[in-house]
Amino acid sequence: MTPSVVTQNDSNKYTATIRVSGYDGDISKKSLHPYIVINSEKHPMEKHPDGNNVFVYDCDVDGIGKVPFYVEVLYEKIGNKNSIKKRMLK
């Protein structure tokens, strides 16, 4: 959902947005915990008020220019609370 080039919003931040989809029905939606990793620093993303498994992160990267990032999503499989999985989105 986040385009390859993002402009600053009115608060001088950049907003990264993802929608978590494409997983099997055996994943607990309540257990989705996405993180954005920017310059090797991991930041939790917040659930968007509109829902639908959309998460956002407002990033203050003033003066940095191009910033590489990727997203990790931690989740639990239904019926196996000891099974925390990591999914990398690039």
N, CA, C and O atoms as CSV, one atom per row, in Angstrom:
chain,resi,resn,atom,element,x,y,z
A,1,MET,N,N,0.808,-1.183,0.000
A,1,MET,CA,C,0.000,0.000,0.000
A,1,MET,C,C,0.860,1.259,0.000
A,1,MET,O,O,0.454,2.283,-0.550
A,2,THR,N,N,2.035,1.196,0.607
A,2,THR,CA,C,2.922,2.349,0.602
A,2,THR,C,C,3.611,2.411,-0.754
A,2,THR,O,O,4.242,1.437,-1.163
A,3,PRO,N,N,3.505,3.539,-1.463
A,3,PRO,CA,C,4.156,3.635,-2.773
A,3,PRO,C,C,5.670,3.671,-2.638
A,3,PRO,O,O,6.199,3.808,-1.534
A,4,SER,N,N,6.366,3.548,-3.761
A,4,SER,CA,C,7.830,3.536,-3.721
A,4,SER,C,C,8.405,4.898,-3.351
A,4,SER,O,O,9.524,4.971,-2.843
A,5,VAL,N,N,7.662,5.981,-3.596
A,5,VAL,CA,C,8.081,7.317,-3.185
A,5,VAL,C,C,6.958,7.912,-2.361
A,5,VAL,O,O,5.803,7.922,-2.787
A,6,VAL,N,N,7.301,8.412,-1.168
A,6,VAL,CA,C,6.305,8.958,-0.249
A,6,VAL,C,C,6.647,10.410,0.037
A,6,VAL,O,O,7.808,10.745,0.268
A,7,THR,N,N,5.634,11.275,0.022
A,7,THR,CA,C,5.858,12.679,0.357
A,7,THR,C,C,5.499,12.919,1.820
A,7,THR,O,O,4.742,12.158,2.422
A,8,GLN,N,N,6.054,13.985,2.375
A,8,GLN,CA,C,5.753,14.328,3.761
A,8,GLN,C,C,4.294,14.751,3.883
A,8,GLN,O,O,3.725,15.351,2.971
A,9,ASN,N,N,3.694,14.420,5.045
A,9,ASN,CA,C,2.342,14.887,5.308
A,9,ASN,C,C,2.408,16.249,6.011
A,9,ASN,O,O,3.493,16.806,6.175
A,10,ASP,N,N,1.268,16.780,6.422
A,10,ASP,CA,C,1.214,18.118,7.022
A,10,ASP,C,C,2.010,18.243,8.309
A,10,ASP,O,O,2.409,19.345,8.684
A,11,SER,N,N,2.244,17.146,8.981
A,11,SER,CA,C,3.011,17.188,10.238
A,11,SER,C,C,4.492,16.891,10.003
A,11,SER,O,O,5.218,16.573,10.944
A,12,ASN,N,N,4.942,16.994,8.747
A,12,ASN,CA,C,6.341,16.762,8.365
A,12,ASN,C,C,6.809,15.345,8.664
A,12,ASN,O,O,7.967,15.126,9.019
A,13,LYS,N,N,5.914,14.399,8.520
A,13,LYS,CA,C,6.251,12.984,8.701
A,13,LYS,C,C,5.871,12.232,7.440
A,13,LYS,O,O,5.107,12.721,6.608
A,14,TYR,N,N,6.416,11.040,7.317
A,14,TYR,CA,C,6.079,10.140,6.225
A,14,TYR,C,C,5.266,9.001,6.814
A,14,TYR,O,O,5.629,8.452,7.855
A,15,THR,N,N,4.172,8.639,6.159
A,15,THR,CA,C,3.320,7.575,6.671
A,15,THR,C,C,3.479,6.319,5.828
A,15,THR,O,O,3.237,6.332,4.621
A,16,ALA,N,N,3.890,5.228,6.482
A,16,ALA,CA,C,3.965,3.914,5.834
A,16,ALA,C,C,2.690,3.160,6.193
A,16,ALA,O,O,2.276,3.149,7.352
A,17,THR,N,N,2.072,2.536,5.204
A,17,THR,CA,C,0.815,1.821,5.404
A,17,THR,C,C,0.924,0.434,4.794
A,17,THR,O,O,1.397,0.278,3.669
A,18,ILE,N,N,0.482,-0.573,5.541
A,18,ILE,CA,C,0.437,-1.934,4.998
A,18,ILE,C,C,-0.923,-2.558,5.291
A,18,ILE,O,O,-1.598,-2.186,6.252
A,19,ARG,N,N,-1.307,-3.494,4.463
A,19,ARG,CA,C,-2.474,-4.335,4.728
A,19,ARG,C,C,-1.960,-5.761,4.796
A,19,ARG,O,O,-1.333,-6.245,3.854
A,20,VAL,N,N,-2.222,-6.428,5.900
A,20,VAL,CA,C,-1.787,-7.815,6.068
A,20,VAL,C,C,-2.882,-8.704,5.484
A,20,VAL,O,O,-4.015,-8.711,5.964
A,21,SER,N,N,-2.524,-9.452,4.442
A,21,SER,CA,C,-3.483,-10.345,3.801
A,21,SER,C,C,-2.723,-11.516,3.200
A,21,SER,O,O,-1.496,-11.588,3.268
A,22,GLY,N,N,-3.473,-12.416,2.618
A,22,GLY,CA,C,-2.843,-13.536,1.936
A,22,GLY,C,C,-2.389,-14.637,2.866
A,22,GLY,O,O,-1.515,-15.426,2.507
A,23,TYR,N,N,-2.965,-14.707,4.058
A,23,TYR,CA,C,-2.603,-15.770,4.980
A,23,TYR,C,C,-3.765,-16.743,5.106
A,23,TYR,O,O,-4.911,-16.407,4.808
A,24,ASP,N,N,-3.454,-17.943,5.547
A,24,ASP,CA,C,-4.473,-18.978,5.697
A,24,ASP,C,C,-5.410,-18.657,6.854
A,24,ASP,O,O,-5.088,-17.832,7.710
A,25,GLY,N,N,-6.553,-19.301,6.879
A,25,GLY,CA,C,-7.548,-19.092,7.924
A,25,GLY,C,C,-7.120,-19.590,9.288
A,25,GLY,O,O,-7.848,-19.417,10.266
A,26,ASP,N,N,-5.940,-20.212,9.370
A,26,ASP,CA,C,-5.497,-20.724,10.668
A,26,ASP,C,C,-4.632,-19.715,11.424
A,26,ASP,O,O,-3.962,-20.076,12.392
A,27,ILE,N,N,-4.643,-18.456,10.989
A,27,ILE,CA,C,-3.897,-17.393,11.665
A,27,ILE,C,C,-4.880,-16.557,12.475
A,27,ILE,O,O,-5.919,-16.142,11.962
A,28,SER,N,N,-4.554,-16.313,13.734
A,28,SER,CA,C,-5.387,-15.466,14.581
A,28,SER,C,C,-5.199,-14.004,14.186
A,28,SER,O,O,-4.103,-13.460,14.324
A,29,LYS,N,N,-6.266,-13.363,13.693
A,29,LYS,CA,C,-6.176,-11.960,13.281
A,29,LYS,C,C,-5.804,-11.056,14.457
A,29,LYS,O,O,-5.143,-10.034,14.277
A,30,LYS,N,N,-6.232,-11.438,15.654
A,30,LYS,CA,C,-5.921,-10.636,16.842
A,30,LYS,C,C,-4.435,-10.690,17.190
A,30,LYS,O,O,-3.940,-9.838,17.927
A,31,SER,N,N,-3.736,-11.666,16.676
A,31,SER,CA,C,-2.329,-11.836,17.030
A,31,SER,C,C,-1.378,-11.119,16.074
A,31,SER,O,O,-0.164,-11.172,16.271
A,32,LEU,N,N,-1.902,-10.449,15.040
A,32,LEU,CA,C,-1.040,-9.778,14.073
A,32,LEU,C,C,-0.314,-8.606,14.718
A,32,LEU,O,O,-0.945,-7.708,15.275
A,33,HIS,N,N,1.014,-8.616,14.640
A,33,HIS,CA,C,1.840,-7.538,15.188
A,33,HIS,C,C,2.900,-7.152,14.156
A,33,HIS,O,O,3.994,-7.716,14.142
A,34,PRO,N,N,2.570,-6.187,13.293
A,34,PRO,CA,C,3.557,-5.770,12.292
A,34,PRO,C,C,4.528,-4.727,12.842
A,34,PRO,O,O,4.174,-3.890,13.673
A,35,TYR,N,N,5.744,-4.807,12.355
A,35,TYR,CA,C,6.798,-3.853,12.713
A,35,TYR,C,C,7.432,-3.368,11.419
A,35,TYR,O,O,7.601,-4.137,10.473
A,36,ILE,N,N,7.779,-2.096,11.385
A,36,ILE,CA,C,8.548,-1.572,10.260
A,36,ILE,C,C,9.981,-1.424,10.738
A,36,ILE,O,O,10.228,-0.922,11.834
A,37,VAL,N,N,10.919,-1.859,9.920
A,37,VAL,CA,C,12.341,-1.779,10.264
A,37,VAL,C,C,12.958,-0.737,9.345
A,37,VAL,O,O,13.020,-0.910,8.128
A,38,ILE,N,N,13.418,0.360,9.965
A,38,ILE,CA,C,14.000,1.480,9.229
A,38,ILE,C,C,15.417,1.684,9.743
A,38,ILE,O,O,15.629,1.889,10.939
A,39,ASN,N,N,16.381,1.627,8.837
A,39,ASN,CA,C,17.794,1.789,9.244
A,39,ASN,C,C,18.146,0.870,10.413
A,39,ASN,O,O,18.809,1.297,11.358
A,40,SER,N,N,17.715,-0.361,10.355
A,40,SER,CA,C,17.977,-1.406,11.355
A,40,SER,C,C,17.282,-1.169,12.687
A,40,SER,O,O,17.572,-1.878,13.651
A,41,GLU,N,N,16.369,-0.196,12.781
A,41,GLU,CA,C,15.601,0.036,14.009
A,41,GLU,C,C,14.171,-0.449,13.798
A,41,GLU,O,O,13.526,-0.105,12.807
A,42,LYS,N,N,13.680,-1.260,14.753
A,42,LYS,CA,C,12.369,-1.888,14.651
A,42,LYS,C,C,11.331,-1.030,15.386
A,42,LYS,O,O,11.517,-0.683,16.552
A,43,HIS,N,N,10.225,-0.687,14.683
A,43,HIS,CA,C,9.169,0.159,15.243
A,43,HIS,C,C,7.819,-0.540,15.075
A,43,HIS,O,O,7.500,-1.006,13.981
A,44,PRO,N,N,7.019,-0.618,16.151
A,44,PRO,CA,C,5.696,-1.240,16.012
A,44,PRO,C,C,4.771,-0.351,15.176
A,44,PRO,O,O,4.779,0.873,15.304
A,45,MET,N,N,3.985,-0.985,14.329
A,45,MET,CA,C,2.989,-0.265,13.539
A,45,MET,C,C,1.664,-0.309,14.286
A,45,MET,O,O,1.391,-1.258,15.020
A,46,GLU,N,N,0.842,0.721,14.098
A,46,GLU,CA,C,-0.446,0.811,14.783
A,46,GLU,C,C,-1.579,0.429,13.848
A,46,GLU,O,O,-1.529,0.685,12.645
A,47,LYS,N,N,-2.609,-0.194,14.427
A,47,LYS,CA,C,-3.777,-0.570,13.626
A,47,LYS,C,C,-4.493,0.706,13.185
A,47,LYS,O,O,-4.740,1.602,13.993
A,48,HIS,N,N,-4.816,0.776,11.916
A,48,HIS,CA,C,-5.525,1.926,11.366
A,48,HIS,C,C,-6.966,1.903,11.887
A,48,HIS,O,O,-7.554,0.827,11.999
A,49,PRO,N,N,-7.544,3.062,12.207
A,49,PRO,CA,C,-8.911,3.091,12.739
A,49,PRO,C,C,-9.950,2.444,11.822
A,49,PRO,O,O,-10.979,1.967,12.299
A,50,ASP,N,N,-9.694,2.422,10.532
A,50,ASP,CA,C,-10.646,1.809,9.599
A,50,ASP,C,C,-10.614,0.288,9.649
A,50,ASP,O,O,-11.498,-0.360,9.089
A,51,GLY,N,N,-9.624,-0.291,10.300
A,51,GLY,CA,C,-9.539,-1.744,10.428
A,51,GLY,C,C,-9.098,-2.433,9.156
A,51,GLY,O,O,-8.229,-1.937,8.439
A,52,ASN,N,N,-9.704,-3.589,8.875
A,52,ASN,CA,C,-9.389,-4.403,7.690
A,52,ASN,C,C,-7.921,-4.803,7.631
A,52,ASN,O,O,-7.341,-4.873,6.547
A,53,ASN,N,N,-7.317,-5.066,8.782
A,53,ASN,CA,C,-5.923,-5.496,8.861
A,53,ASN,C,C,-4.966,-4.497,8.212
A,53,ASN,O,O,-3.957,-4.880,7.620
A,54,VAL,N,N,-5.299,-3.209,8.333
A,54,VAL,CA,C,-4.439,-2.133,7.839
A,54,VAL,C,C,-3.684,-1.547,9.033
A,54,VAL,O,O,-4.267,-1.274,10.082
A,55,PHE,N,N,-2.376,-1.360,8.850
A,55,PHE,CA,C,-1.521,-0.831,9.910
A,55,PHE,C,C,-0.699,0.328,9.349
A,55,PHE,O,O,-0.352,0.347,8.168
A,56,VAL,N,N,-0.394,1.302,10.226
A,56,VAL,CA,C,0.344,2.489,9.790
A,56,VAL,C,C,1.480,2.803,10.758
A,56,VAL,O,O,1.479,2.389,11.917
A,57,TYR,N,N,2.440,3.544,10.237
A,57,TYR,CA,C,3.529,4.070,11.061
A,57,TYR,C,C,3.926,5.430,10.493
A,57,TYR,O,O,4.258,5.543,9.313
A,58,ASP,N,N,3.892,6.462,11.340
A,58,ASP,CA,C,4.347,7.786,10.945
A,58,ASP,C,C,5.823,7.906,11.278
A,58,ASP,O,O,6.235,7.752,12.427
A,59,CYS,N,N,6.595,8.180,10.263
A,59,CYS,CA,C,8.048,8.149,10.372
A,59,CYS,C,C,8.628,9.552,10.223
A,59,CYS,O,O,8.312,10.260,9.268
A,60,ASP,N,N,9.466,9.946,11.155
A,60,ASP,CA,C,10.149,11.236,11.084
A,60,ASP,C,C,11.577,10.982,10.613
A,60,ASP,O,O,12.437,10.598,11.406
A,61,VAL,N,N,11.824,11.192,9.344
A,61,VAL,CA,C,13.153,10.960,8.771
A,61,VAL,C,C,13.678,12.254,8.153
A,61,VAL,O,O,14.263,12.248,7.070
A,62,ASP,N,N,13.461,13.340,8.845
A,62,ASP,CA,C,13.812,14.662,8.349
A,62,ASP,C,C,15.279,14.743,7.944
A,62,ASP,O,O,16.170,14.440,8.737
A,63,GLY,N,N,15.519,15.149,6.713
A,63,GLY,CA,C,16.872,15.368,6.225
A,63,GLY,C,C,17.641,14.125,5.830
A,63,GLY,O,O,18.804,14.225,5.441
A,64,ILE,N,N,17.026,12.954,5.917
A,64,ILE,CA,C,17.742,11.714,5.608
A,64,ILE,C,C,17.702,11.396,4.119
A,64,ILE,O,O,18.655,10.829,3.587
A,65,GLY,N,N,16.629,11.746,3.447
A,65,GLY,CA,C,16.499,11.409,2.033
A,65,GLY,C,C,15.916,10.020,1.861
A,65,GLY,O,O,14.937,9.673,2.521
A,66,LYS,N,N,16.504,9.221,0.985
A,66,LYS,CA,C,16.013,7.856,0.759
A,66,LYS,C,C,16.332,6.993,1.965
A,66,LYS,O,O,17.445,7.007,2.490
A,67,VAL,N,N,15.325,6.239,2.390
A,67,VAL,CA,C,15.480,5.393,3.571
A,67,VAL,C,C,15.012,3.982,3.230
A,67,VAL,O,O,13.843,3.787,2.897
A,68,PRO,N,N,15.899,3.000,3.306
A,68,PRO,CA,C,15.464,1.617,3.071
A,68,PRO,C,C,14.656,1.116,4.276
A,68,PRO,O,O,14.953,1.450,5.423
A,69,PHE,N,N,13.638,0.314,3.990
A,69,PHE,CA,C,12.837,-0.250,5.073
A,69,PHE,C,C,12.261,-1.583,4.628
A,69,PHE,O,O,12.219,-1.900,3.439
A,70,TYR,N,N,11.820,-2.350,5.607
A,70,TYR,CA,C,11.039,-3.549,5.337
A,70,TYR,C,C,10.104,-3.763,6.508
A,70,TYR,O,O,10.227,-3.099,7.537
A,71,VAL,N,N,9.172,-4.685,6.357
A,71,VAL,CA,C,8.156,-4.936,7.381
A,71,VAL,C,C,8.246,-6.380,7.836
A,71,VAL,O,O,8.398,-7.290,7.022
A,72,GLU,N,N,8.150,-6.585,9.151
A,72,GLU,CA,C,8.029,-7.925,9.743
A,72,GLU,C,C,6.645,-8.022,10.366
A,72,GLU,O,O,6.158,-7.061,10.962
A,73,VAL,N,N,6.015,-9.176,10.230
A,73,VAL,CA,C,4.720,-9.400,10.862
A,73,VAL,C,C,4.831,-10.644,11.726
A,73,VAL,O,O,5.124,-11.732,11.231
A,74,LEU,N,N,4.594,-10.477,13.022
A,74,LEU,CA,C,4.550,-11.608,13.939
A,74,LEU,C,C,3.092,-12.017,14.113
A,74,LEU,O,O,2.213,-11.158,14.177
A,75,TYR,N,N,2.826,-13.323,14.190
A,75,TYR,CA,C,1.459,-13.804,14.348
A,75,TYR,C,C,1.465,-15.175,14.996
A,75,TYR,O,O,2.490,-15.855,15.052
A,76,GLU,N,N,0.277,-15.572,15.492
A,76,GLU,CA,C,0.101,-16.898,16.091
A,76,GLU,C,C,-0.820,-17.734,15.223
A,76,GLU,O,O,-1.777,-17.230,14.634
A,77,LYS,N,N,-0.514,-19.012,15.157
A,77,LYS,CA,C,-1.414,-19.949,14.484
A,77,LYS,C,C,-2.495,-20.354,15.482
A,77,LYS,O,O,-2.204,-20.588,16.655
A,78,ILE,N,N,-3.725,-20.434,15.022
A,78,ILE,CA,C,-4.847,-20.814,15.876
A,78,ILE,C,C,-4.615,-22.218,16.411
A,78,ILE,O,O,-4.261,-23.132,15.665
A,79,GLY,N,N,-4.819,-22.379,17.721
A,79,GLY,CA,C,-4.655,-23.680,18.362
A,79,GLY,C,C,-3.231,-23.979,18.771
A,79,GLY,O,O,-2.970,-25.051,19.319
A,80,ASN,N,N,-2.309,-23.085,18.529
A,80,ASN,CA,C,-0.916,-23.323,18.892
A,80,ASN,C,C,-0.289,-22.011,19.345
A,80,ASN,O,O,0.455,-21.377,18.596
A,81,LYS,N,N,-0.595,-21.610,20.576
A,81,LYS,CA,C,-0.131,-20.325,21.087
A,81,LYS,C,C,1.378,-20.269,21.268
A,81,LYS,O,O,1.943,-19.185,21.416
A,82,ASN,N,N,2.028,-21.408,21.258
A,82,ASN,CA,C,3.489,-21.418,21.388
A,82,ASN,C,C,4.190,-21.242,20.047
A,82,ASN,O,O,5.419,-21.232,19.973
A,83,SER,N,N,3.392,-21.104,18.985
A,83,SER,CA,C,3.974,-21.022,17.651
A,83,SER,C,C,3.899,-19.583,17.137
A,83,SER,O,O,2.959,-19.220,16.431
A,84,ILE,N,N,4.881,-18.778,17.489
A,84,ILE,CA,C,4.977,-17.404,16.982
A,84,ILE,C,C,5.773,-17.446,15.685
A,84,ILE,O,O,6.898,-17.947,15.673
A,85,LYS,N,N,5.230,-16.946,14.625
A,85,LYS,CA,C,5.868,-16.980,13.322
A,85,LYS,C,C,6.237,-15.559,12.911
A,85,LYS,O,O,5.612,-14.595,13.354
A,86,LYS,N,N,7.235,-15.438,12.078
A,86,LYS,CA,C,7.640,-14.155,11.547
A,86,LYS,C,C,7.503,-14.191,10.032
A,86,LYS,O,O,7.953,-15.134,9.382
A,87,ARG,N,N,6.887,-13.174,9.484
A,87,ARG,CA,C,6.742,-13.059,8.035
A,87,ARG,C,C,7.411,-11.762,7.608
A,87,ARG,O,O,7.100,-10.699,8.144
A,88,MET,N,N,8.311,-11.836,6.663
A,88,MET,CA,C,9.041,-10.665,6.195
A,88,MET,C,C,8.419,-10.186,4.896
A,88,MET,O,O,8.235,-10.975,3.970
A,89,LEU,N,N,8.095,-8.913,4.818
A,89,LEU,CA,C,7.599,-8.300,3.601
A,89,LEU,C,C,8.619,-7.281,3.147
A,89,LEU,O,O,9.052,-6.445,3.940
A,90,LYS,N,N,9.009,-7.332,1.897
A,90,LYS,CA,C,10.001,-6.381,1.399
A,90,LYS,C,C,9.468,-5.673,0.193
A,90,LYS,O,O,10.154,-4.827,-0.380
